[in-house]
C-alpha cells in the first residue's frame, strides 16, 4: 500500500515506536491520527506531523468507538489502523495480581479487537484497508521474567495471523510487528545487563518505523527488527526441546544478575 493520502490511526503514538511511525507515515504523505492516553504528548506529536491528536484509553471499547468516529469526522474513512499501544507490567503467575492480568489483557489484546470492530466494516465495504499489530518477539518466542507480557503478546500474534488468513481475499492487508529490543520508555534502561541480555540487539524507534513503512509498501506480513530474530524463530521451530533447554540456561544466567 502507498501511504500517500491514506488516513492512518496509530495508537500509543505519543512516544517510542508509535511516535516514530507517526512521523514516518506523515513524511510519506499519510494523514495521521495520533492516539494515546497521554494527551499532552499526543498533541505535541500531532503538531509535529500536522495530524490530529486524540486522547483515548484503548482498553475501553466505548472510548475506542468514539475515537474512531472523531477521526472519521475529521479526516474521512480509515485506511490504515496500527494497533501499537501496549503495556508491559507483570511477572510470574504467583506474584502478579489478577487485576494486572486483566489490565494487560484489555490493553494488549482487547484494544486490538475493539479497534478492528470499529474500522473493519467500512474497509470491507471498500475492499481495501490495512491493519497492523504490534506484538513482540516475546509473542513468538517468550519473555524472560514476564509471563503476563508473553501471554498477551502471543494472543496478538494469533489475532494477526487469523486476520491475515481470513480477510486477505477481501482486500484487507495485515502486518505483525514483532520487535526485539527498541529504545523506548517501555524497555526502560537499555544499557542495563538485563536489557542487553533479554532484549537482543536494541534498535532505535526511527529504524523500526522505516521497517514498518517498508513492510506496508510491500504488503508483507511479518516485520522483524533484526535478522537474528529469524534465526531464533527457526531454532525454536526446528528443535523445540533444544530451544527450551537453551532458554532455561539463559534464564538461570539472568537470575544471577
TILUMMI-529722 format. One record per atom (N, C-alpha, C): residue in three letters; x, y, z. Coordinates in steps of 0.02 Angstrom, whole numbers, plus 50000, padded with zeros to 5 digits. Each point is the difference from the previous one (the first is absolute). Example, Ala and Ser with C-alpha at 12.3 -4.5 7.8 and 13.67 -1.06 7.14 Angstrom:
# residues 2
ALA506604971650390;ALA499555005950000;ALA500455006050000;SER499825005349964;SER500425005950003;SER499615005550037;
This chain:
# residues 257
UNK500424994050000;UNK499585006050000;UNK500445006250000;UNK499805004949961;UNK500315006549999;UNK499665004350053;UNK500385002750047;UNK499725003950055;UNK499795007149980;UNK500175002149940;UNK499825006849979;UNK499255001150004;UNK499795004950041;UNK499305001750007;UNK499594995450042;UNK500304994750028;UNK499624995150038;UNK499885002550072;UNK499384999250023;UNK499835001850069;UNK500224994450046;UNK500445001650046;UNK500344994850040;UNK499925001550074;UNK499734995250037;UNK499965000450073;UNK500594996050028;UNK500375003250046;UNK500544996650035;UNK499885000850075;UNK499904994450035;UNK499915000450072;UNK500684999550035;UNK500035002750060;UNK500645000250035;UNK500515004249962;UNK499755005549970;UNK500425003949953;UNK500345006050032;UNK499955000750066;UNK500315005850032;UNK500744999150014;UNK500254993949993;UNK500714998750014;UNK500214993649965;UNK500654998650002;UNK500264993649976;UNK499854998549928;UNK499844993749986;UNK499864997649933;UNK499415003849969;UNK499485001150039;UNK499415003449974;UNK500165007049976;UNK500375003750040;UNK500195006849980;UNK500434999949937;UNK500504995649998;UNK500444999649941;UNK499604998149938;UNK499504995650007;UNK499594998149943;UNK499545005749979;UNK499755003950047;UNK499595005849983;UNK500405004949957;UNK500625001150019;UNK500445004549963;UNK500144997149930;UNK500154993549997;UNK500164996849936;UNK499394999749954;UNK499424998350027;UNK499394999749960;UNK499855006949971;UNK500075005250041;UNK499865006849977;UNK500505002049946;UNK500624997950008;UNK500505001549949;UNK499824996949933;UNK499674994350003;UNK499804996549939;UNK499325002349974;UNK499725005050032;UNK499395003149973;UNK499364997950033;UNK500034996050054;UNK499394997950034;UNK499725005650043;UNK499344999750010;UNK499675004250049;UNK499974996050065;UNK500345002350051;UNK500124995950059;UNK499565002150059;UNK499674995150030;UNK499635001050063;UNK500444997250055;UNK500235004550043;UNK500464998250054;UNK499594998550062;UNK499974993650019;UNK499574997850055;UNK500444997850059;UNK499845002650059;UNK500384998050059;UNK499605002150062;UNK500114996550054;UNK499685001850064;UNK500325006350028;UNK500625001549979;UNK500375006050021;UNK499835005749952;UNK499495003950017;UNK499755005049953;UNK500505005549984;UNK500365002850049;UNK500495005349983;UNK500544997549952;UNK500254993950012;UNK500514997349955;UNK499724998549931;UNK499384997649997;UNK499684998849935;UNK499915006649962;UNK499815005350035;UNK499935006549968;UNK500665002349970;UNK500544998950037;UNK500675002049976;UNK500194996449936;UNK499884993449998;UNK500164996149940;UNK499565002249942;UNK499355000850013;UNK499545002149946;UNK500205006749971;UNK500215004650042;UNK500235006549976;UNK500614999249955;UNK500444995450019;UNK500614998949961;UNK499854997149931;UNK499504995749996;UNK499864996549937;UNK499415003049962;UNK499705005250027;UNK499415002849967;UNK499404995550002;UNK499954996250055;UNK499464995150006;UNK499485002050051;UNK499604995150021;UNK499475001050049;UNK500174995950062;UNK500015003250058;UNK500124996650063;UNK499344998250033;UNK499934993850021;UNK499404997850035;UNK500214996150062;UNK499815002450058;UNK500134996350062;UNK499514994150004;UNK500254994250018;UNK499564994150002;UNK500294994750045;UNK499584997150042;UNK500174994050037;UNK499794994149957;UNK500484996949967;UNK499834994949950;UNK499734993650032;UNK500034999450066;UNK499714994250033;UNK499245000650009;UNK499725005749981;UNK499295001550008;UNK499685000149931;UNK499564995349985;UNK499714999549933;UNK499605006349981;UNK499645002850048;UNK499625006149985;UNK500465005749981;UNK500565000550036;UNK500495005249985;UNK500314999049931;UNK500144993749982;UNK500284998549934;UNK499515001749946;UNK499374998250009;UNK499495001749950;UNK499945007549990;UNK500025003750055;UNK499965007249997;UNK500615002949964;UNK500594997350016;UNK500615002449968;UNK499974999049924;UNK499794994149978;UNK499964998649929;UNK499495004649967;UNK499435001050032;UNK499495004449972;UNK500265007149992;UNK500395002450048;UNK500285006749996;UNK500525000449945;UNK500404994849993;UNK500504999849946;UNK499675000149931;UNK499474996149992;UNK499644999849937;UNK499685006849985;UNK499715003150052;UNK499695006549991;UNK500515005249977;UNK500624999450024;UNK500525005049983;UNK500334998749932;UNK500194993649988;UNK500404998449940;UNK499624995949948;UNK499484996550020;UNK499674995349955;UNK500134992850022;UNK499764995249960;UNK500054993050017;UNK500734997850010;UNK500094995250045;UNK500674997850020;UNK500274995049949;UNK500605001349976;UNK500354995549953;UNK500484995450036;UNK500335002650052;UNK500524996250036;UNK499875000450075;UNK499984994450032;UNK499954999650073;UNK500624996650026;UNK500365003450043;UNK500604997250030;UNK499884999150074;UNK499854993950021;UNK499894998450071;UNK500684999250033;UNK500265005450028;UNK500685000150025;UNK500045000950076;UNK499495002750031;UNK500025001350073;UNK500094993550038;UNK500395000350054;UNK500104994150041;UNK500305001750067;UNK499954995450047;UNK500315000750066;UNK500384993650015;UNK500485000550047;UNK500434994350013;UNK500094998650074;UNK499515002050042;UNK500054998350071;UNK499854992650010;UNK500224997350055;UNK499844993050014;UNK500624996050020;UNK499914993650005;UNK500544995750023;UNK499814992749994;UNK499994996550056;UNK499854992849997;UNK499304998650026;UNK499754993849992;UNK499304998650018;UNK499855000350074;UNK500524999650042;UNK499895000050072;UNK499995007050030;UNK500395004649972;UNK500075006650030;UNK499635005549963;UNK499794998949938;UNK499665005249963;UNK499265000150019;UNK499745005550027;UNK499295000450018;UNK499554998849940;UNK499424997250012;UNK499534998649947;UNK499795006349963;UNK499945005750037;UNK499795006149966;UNK500525002449950;UNK500644998350011;UNK500515001649951;UNK499904995949937;UNK499824993750009;UNK499844995749942;UNK499435003049960;UNK499485002350034;UNK499435002949964;UNK500205006349963;UNK500405004250032;UNK500225006249968;UNK500414998649937;UNK500484995450007;UNK500414998349941;UNK499584996949945;UNK499534995750018;UNK499584996949949;UNK499595005349964;UNK499735004750037;UNK499585005249970;UNK500415004649954;UNK500605002050021;UNK500405004649960;UNK500364996449943;UNK500304994350015;UNK500414996649951;UNK499624995749950;UNK499394998050019;UNK499634995449957;UNK499325002949978;UNK499575001550049;UNK499325002149983;UNK500005006749963;UNK500495004350014;UNK500035006449963;UNK500054998849925;UNK500364994849980;UNK500054998349929;UNK499314998049973;UNK499644996150038;UNK499344997749978;UNK499515005949996;UNK500015004450050;UNK499555005749999;UNK500125004349938;UNK500645001349986;UNK500165004349942;UNK499824996549934;UNK500134993549996;UNK499824996349939;UNK499245000549989;UNK499614999050052;UNK499275000349995;UNK499765006949976;UNK500395005250018;UNK499805006849983;UNK500165001849928;UNK500544997249972;UNK500215002249933;UNK499894994949945;UNK499944993650018;UNK499984994849949;UNK499385000249956;UNK499405001450026;UNK499424999949955;UNK500075004649940;UNK500245006150010;UNK500085004649943;UNK500564997849954;UNK500524996950028;UNK500534997349957;UNK499744994549956;UNK499584995750027;UNK499724994549961;UNK499545002649945;UNK499635005250016;UNK499565002949949;UNK500415002849941;UNK500595002750015;UNK500435002949948;UNK500484994849971;UNK500034994050031;UNK500474994849981;UNK500715002650000;UNK500155004050051;UNK500675002950006;UNK500115002250072;UNK500594998450026;UNK500175002150068;UNK500634996550023;UNK500325003050049;UNK500624997150027;UNK499965000350076;UNK500124994350032;UNK500004999650073;UNK500664997150023;UNK500345003750043;UNK500644997850027;UNK499934998850075;UNK500374995250025;UNK499994998350071;UNK500724999950027;UNK500125003550054;UNK500644999450034;UNK499964994550051;UNK500374994749990;UNK500094994850050;UNK500705000950028;UNK500414995049995;UNK500685000050026;UNK500284993149984;UNK500674999549999;UNK500274993249996;UNK499814996050061;UNK499795003450053;UNK499734996650059;UNK499374996149982;UNK499655002249948;UNK499394996649979;UNK500134994249953;UNK500604999649973;UNK500194994449955;UNK500454995250037;UNK500465002750039;UNK500444995850042;UNK499715000150070;UNK500265004250045;UNK499705001150065;UNK500355006050031;UNK499825001650061;UNK500305005750034;UNK500314997750066;UNK500635001150007;UNK500344998150063;UNK499725004150058;UNK499714996650049;UNK499805003350061;UNK499325003349998;UNK499645000049945;UNK499365003549997;UNK499484995849963;UNK499674995650036;UNK499504995749970;UNK499415004049974;UNK499795005150037;UNK499425004049980;UNK500105002949930;UNK500595002849989;UNK500165003149935;UNK500044994749946;UNK500354994550014;UNK500084994749951;UNK499324997149978;UNK499574998850048;UNK499354997049985;UNK499575004649957;UNK499975006450018;UNK499585004649962;UNK500285001249931;UNK500665000249994;UNK500305001149934;UNK499944993949956;UNK499984994050029;UNK499844994049962;UNK499295000649971;UNK499545002750038;UNK499325000849977;UNK499975004849940;UNK500415005250002;UNK500015004849944;UNK500244996549936;UNK500504995750006;UNK500234996249942;UNK499424995949971;UNK499624996950043;UNK499434996049977;UNK499485004349964;UNK499855005950026;UNK499535004549968;UNK500245001949931;UNK500635002149996;UNK500285002449936;UNK500004994449948;UNK500214994050020;UNK500014994449952;UNK499304998549975;UNK499524999950046;UNK499304998649980;UNK499755005249952;UNK500135006350014;UNK499785005449955;UNK500314999349931;UNK500654998349999;UNK500354999449936;UNK499724994349958;UNK499774994850032;UNK499724994349964;UNK499285001449976;UNK499595002850044;UNK499295000349988;UNK499765006149959;UNK500405005349998;UNK499775006049966;UNK500435002049940;UNK500524996349985;UNK500445001849945;UNK499625000449934;UNK499594995149987;UNK499644999849936;UNK499445005249996;UNK499885003550054;UNK499505005450000;UNK500345006849999;UNK500645000049984;UNK500355006349990;UNK500335003050062;UNK499984996450055;UNK500295002550063;UNK500704997150008;UNK500485004250010;UNK500694997850011;UNK500175000650074;UNK500424995450023;UNK500184999750071;UNK500754999550007;UNK500285003650048;UNK500714999150018;UNK500064999150075;UNK500514996250019;UNK500164998750071;UNK500715002450013;UNK500055005050043;UNK500665002550022;UNK500204996250062;UNK500574996449996;UNK500244996050056;UNK500725002150016;UNK500075005750033;UNK500685002550011;UNK500374996450056;UNK500665000149993;UNK500434998650057;UNK500065006650038;UNK500545001250035;UNK500065006050040;UNK499995006449958;UNK499615004950023;UNK499975006549968;UNK500085005250055;UNK500385005249986;UNK500155005050051;UNK499385004450011;UNK499554997550043;UNK499385003550015;UNK499905000250076;UNK499535004250024;UNK499875000150072;UNK499794993250028;UNK499664995849960;UNK499784993550024;UNK500594995550019;UNK500545000349962;UNK500574995650013;UNK500395002450061;UNK499965006550016;UNK500355002650058;UNK500745001249984;UNK500434998250048;UNK500725001249993;UNK500294995049949;UNK500105002549939;UNK500244995549947;UNK500744998450008;UNK500335003350047;UNK500714998550012;UNK500104994950056;UNK499454997950032;UNK500064995350054;UNK500194993149974;UNK500314996050043;UNK500204993249982;UNK499394995849982;UNK499445001250035;UNK499394996249986;UNK499745001549930;UNK499965006549982;UNK499755001849934;UNK500464997449945;UNK500655000650011;UNK500484997749949;UNK499964992549990;UNK499824996350053;UNK499974992749995;UNK499334997749974;UNK499455002850027;UNK499334997549985;UNK499705002849936;UNK500185006249982;UNK499665003449946;UNK500324999049932;UNK500604997149998;UNK500334999249936;UNK500275006649975;UNK500215000349937;UNK500275006249972;UNK499485005650005;UNK500215005650029;UNK499535005550012;UNK500025005049943;UNK499415001549972;UNK499935004549944;UNK499725006750023;UNK500085005149957;UNK499695006450012;UNK499305000049971;UNK499525003650030;UNK499325000249974;UNK499965002249927;UNK500435004649981;UNK499995002549931;UNK500174994549950;UNK500454995650019;UNK500184994449956;UNK499424995249993;UNK499664998750056;UNK499414995649998;UNK499455003049958;UNK499905006650005;UNK499485003349960;UNK500134999249926;UNK500635000349980;UNK500174998949929;UNK499854992849980;UNK500144995350044;UNK499844993049986;UNK499244998949993;UNK499625003450042;UNK499274999549995;UNK499765002849934;UNK500245005949982;UNK499805003149937;UNK500184995749940;UNK500584996950002;UNK500204995549945;UNK499544994049995;UNK499804997350057;UNK499554994249999;UNK499325001949972;UNK499755005950017;UNK499365002349973;UNK500055000749924;UNK500545002949976;UNK500105000949929;UNK500014993349963;UNK500304994950034;UNK500054993349970;UNK499404995750015;UNK499565002450046;UNK499434996150025;UNK500244993350027;UNK500515000550043;UNK500324994150030;UNK499744999050071;UNK499874993750018;UNK499694998650065;UNK500485001150058;UNK500574996650001;UNK500425000050060;UNK500545005349996;UNK500055004050052;UNK500505005350004;UNK500464998450059;UNK500614998049985;UNK500514998650051;UNK500495005850000;UNK500255001750059;UNK500455005750006;UNK500734998249996;UNK500164993650000;UNK500704997849994;UNK500024993149970;UNK500494998749958;UNK500064993549966;UNK500064994250049;UNK500295001350059;UNK500094994650049;UNK499344997150022;UNK499475004049997;UNK499344997650020;UNK499774994249957;UNK500145000349936;UNK499824994549955;UNK500374993750019;UNK500645000750018;UNK500394994250022;UNK499714996950063;UNK499825004250048;UNK499714997550062;UNK499334996549988;UNK499605002849956;UNK499364996849983;UNK500114993149970;UNK500494999549956;UNK500144993749967;UNK500264994850050;UNK500415002350047;UNK500254995450051;UNK499434997150042;UNK499525004350017;UNK499434997650039;UNK499594995049960;UNK499875001649936;UNK499594995749958;UNK500354993449985;UNK500655000249988;UNK500364994049979;UNK500114995050056;UNK500095002550062;UNK500144995550056;UNK499755003350064;UNK499364999150014;UNK499705003550057;UNK500324998050066;UNK500154993650009;UNK500304997950064;UNK500685003350011;UNK500405000349947;UNK500665003150006;UNK499935007550014;UNK499515003149967;UNK499885007250011;UNK499795001350073;UNK499554995950026;UNK499795000950070;UNK500594999250047;UNK500444995249986;UNK500594999050042;UNK500445006249999;UNK500095002849940;UNK500415006149995;UNK499695005850036;UNK499345000749997;UNK499665005450035;UNK500054999150076;UNK500004993950023;UNK500104998850072;UNK500695002350023;UNK500504998649958;UNK500685002250016;UNK500035007650002;UNK499675003349952;UNK500005007349999;UNK499645002750061;UNK499454996950021;UNK499645002350059;UNK500434999250062;UNK500374994550005;UNK500434999050058;UNK500545005450003;UNK500275001849941;UNK500515005349996;UNK499715006750023;UNK499395001449979;UNK499695006350019;UNK499825000250074;UNK499834994350028;UNK499854999750072;UNK500605001850042;UNK500604999249972;UNK500615001650037;UNK500185007449995;UNK499665003849958;UNK500185007149990;UNK499765004350059;
